[in-house]
Amino acid sequence: MSDSLDQFELLILEILQQDATRSNADIAGEILDIELPGERIVALGGGRVIDTAKAVSAALPREVPVAAIPTTLSAAEMTWVHRQARGAPEGSGTVRARLVIN
């Protein structure tokens, strides 16, 4: 089992939804300051977590698909709508989750 897990890089970011002083765009910008390992983003949480994951993916210079595991009825996992990450390149597009697990 551990041999197969060696193929994966994992970075777990915890976003506290109770912190209303920080916007999704600011949180996404802070995440962009970290060198993200791996080839996918998995968002586990409500709309704010999923929107932030989509903003990070849209701002990256390479294509990084998002998988969403929603824990609320936000519909964020089904839309292209999200704010742009703080510090994202001008003209960054939008992203929709490629995989949704309900």
Sine and cosine of phi, psi and omega as CSV:
sin_phi,cos_phi,sin_psi,cos_psi,sin_omega,cos_omega
0.00,0.00,-0.70,0.71,-0.05,-1.00
-0.91,0.41,-0.50,0.87,0.04,-1.00
-0.87,0.49,-0.66,0.75,0.00,-1.00
-0.95,0.31,-0.52,0.86,0.01,-1.00
-0.95,0.31,-0.37,0.93,0.02,-1.00
-0.89,0.45,-0.31,0.95,-0.02,-1.00
-0.98,0.19,-0.18,0.98,-0.11,-0.99
-0.95,-0.31,0.63,-0.78,0.17,-0.99
-0.95,-0.31,0.67,-0.74,-0.09,-1.00
-0.72,-0.69,0.75,-0.66,0.11,-0.99
-0.76,-0.65,0.86,-0.51,-0.01,-1.00
-0.97,-0.25,0.84,-0.54,0.04,-1.00
-0.92,-0.39,0.78,-0.63,0.00,-1.00
-0.97,-0.22,0.83,-0.55,0.01,-1.00
-0.93,-0.37,0.86,-0.52,-0.01,-1.00
-1.00,0.08,0.93,-0.36,-0.05,-1.00
-0.93,0.36,-0.36,0.93,-0.04,-1.00
-0.96,0.29,-0.24,0.97,-0.04,-1.00
-0.99,0.10,1.00,0.03,-0.05,-1.00
-0.97,0.23,-0.09,1.00,-0.02,-1.00
-0.99,0.16,-0.24,0.97,-0.02,-1.00
-0.92,-0.39,0.75,-0.66,0.01,-1.00
-0.99,0.11,0.28,-0.96,0.09,-1.00
-0.84,0.54,-0.64,0.77,-0.02,-1.00
-0.89,0.45,-0.65,0.76,0.03,-1.00
-0.92,0.39,-0.68,0.73,0.01,-1.00
-0.89,0.45,-0.70,0.71,0.02,-1.00
-0.88,0.48,-0.64,0.77,0.04,-1.00
-0.89,0.47,-0.63,0.77,0.05,-1.00
-0.91,0.41,-0.62,0.79,0.03,-1.00
-0.91,0.40,-0.58,0.81,0.00,-1.00
-0.90,0.43,-0.40,0.92,0.03,-1.00
-0.95,0.31,-0.25,0.97,0.01,-1.00
-1.00,-0.07,0.66,-0.76,0.09,-1.00
-0.96,0.26,0.95,-0.33,-0.08,-1.00
-0.99,0.17,0.83,-0.55,0.08,-1.00
-0.99,0.15,0.23,-0.97,0.16,-0.99
0.99,0.11,-0.01,-1.00,-0.11,-0.99
-0.85,-0.52,0.09,1.00,-0.03,-1.00
-0.58,-0.82,0.41,-0.91,0.14,-0.99
-0.88,-0.48,0.77,-0.64,0.07,-1.00
-0.92,-0.40,0.86,-0.52,0.00,-1.00
-0.97,-0.26,0.89,-0.46,0.04,-1.00
-0.91,-0.41,0.94,-0.33,-0.01,-1.00
0.41,-0.91,-0.34,-0.94,-0.02,-1.00
-1.00,0.04,-0.25,-0.97,-0.08,-1.00
-0.85,0.53,-0.63,0.78,-0.02,-1.00
-0.90,0.43,-0.67,0.75,0.01,-1.00
-0.91,0.42,-0.70,0.71,-0.03,-1.00
-0.93,0.38,-0.69,0.72,0.04,-1.00
-0.87,0.49,-0.64,0.77,0.02,-1.00
-0.90,0.43,-0.67,0.74,0.04,-1.00
-0.88,0.47,-0.66,0.75,0.02,-1.00
-0.91,0.42,-0.64,0.77,0.02,-1.00
-0.90,0.43,-0.65,0.76,0.04,-1.00
-0.89,0.45,-0.74,0.67,-0.01,-1.00
-0.86,0.51,-0.69,0.73,-0.03,-1.00
-0.91,0.42,-0.49,0.87,-0.07,-1.00
-1.00,0.04,-0.22,0.97,-0.03,-1.00
-0.96,0.29,0.51,-0.86,-0.02,-1.00
-0.96,0.29,-0.22,0.98,0.03,-1.00
-0.85,-0.52,0.35,-0.94,-0.01,-1.00
-0.96,0.26,0.86,-0.52,0.03,-1.00
-0.78,-0.62,0.95,-0.31,-0.03,-1.00
-0.94,0.35,0.48,-0.88,0.02,-1.00
-0.94,-0.34,0.73,-0.69,0.19,-0.98
-0.94,-0.34,0.72,-0.70,-0.05,-1.00
-0.90,-0.44,0.73,-0.68,0.12,-0.99
-0.85,-0.53,1.00,0.02,-0.09,-1.00
-0.96,0.29,0.62,-0.78,0.06,-1.00
-0.94,-0.35,0.02,1.00,0.04,-1.00
-0.68,-0.74,0.10,-0.99,0.08,-1.00
-1.00,-0.09,0.93,0.37,-0.05,-1.00
-0.99,-0.11,-0.45,0.89,-0.09,-1.00
0.95,0.33,0.07,1.00,0.03,-1.00
-0.87,0.50,-0.50,0.86,-0.03,-1.00
-0.95,0.33,-0.25,0.97,-0.09,-1.00
-0.97,-0.26,-0.07,1.00,-0.11,-0.99
-0.91,-0.41,0.25,-0.97,0.13,-0.99
-1.00,-0.05,0.03,1.00,-0.13,-0.99
-1.00,0.08,0.79,-0.61,0.15,-0.99
-0.19,-0.98,0.37,-0.93,0.08,-1.00
-0.96,0.27,0.36,-0.93,0.09,-1.00
-0.99,0.13,0.59,-0.81,0.01,-1.00
-0.92,0.39,0.62,-0.79,0.10,-1.00
-0.85,0.52,0.77,-0.63,0.01,-1.00
1.00,0.08,0.04,1.00,0.01,-1.00
-0.93,0.38,0.53,-0.85,0.04,-1.00
-0.86,0.52,0.57,-0.82,0.04,-1.00
-0.83,0.55,0.71,-0.71,0.04,-1.00
0.99,0.13,0.20,0.98,0.07,-1.00
-0.84,0.53,0.68,-0.74,-0.05,-1.00
-0.98,0.19,-0.37,-0.93,0.07,-1.00
-0.86,-0.51,0.32,-0.95,-0.08,-1.00
-0.74,-0.67,0.59,-0.80,0.14,-0.99
-0.87,-0.50,0.60,-0.80,0.01,-1.00
-0.85,0.52,0.73,-0.69,0.05,-1.00
-0.99,0.17,-0.47,0.88,-0.03,-1.00
-0.74,-0.68,0.75,-0.66,0.06,-1.00
-0.81,-0.58,0.79,-0.61,0.03,-1.00
-0.91,-0.41,0.93,-0.37,0.02,-1.00
-0.98,-0.18,0.00,0.00,0.00,0.00
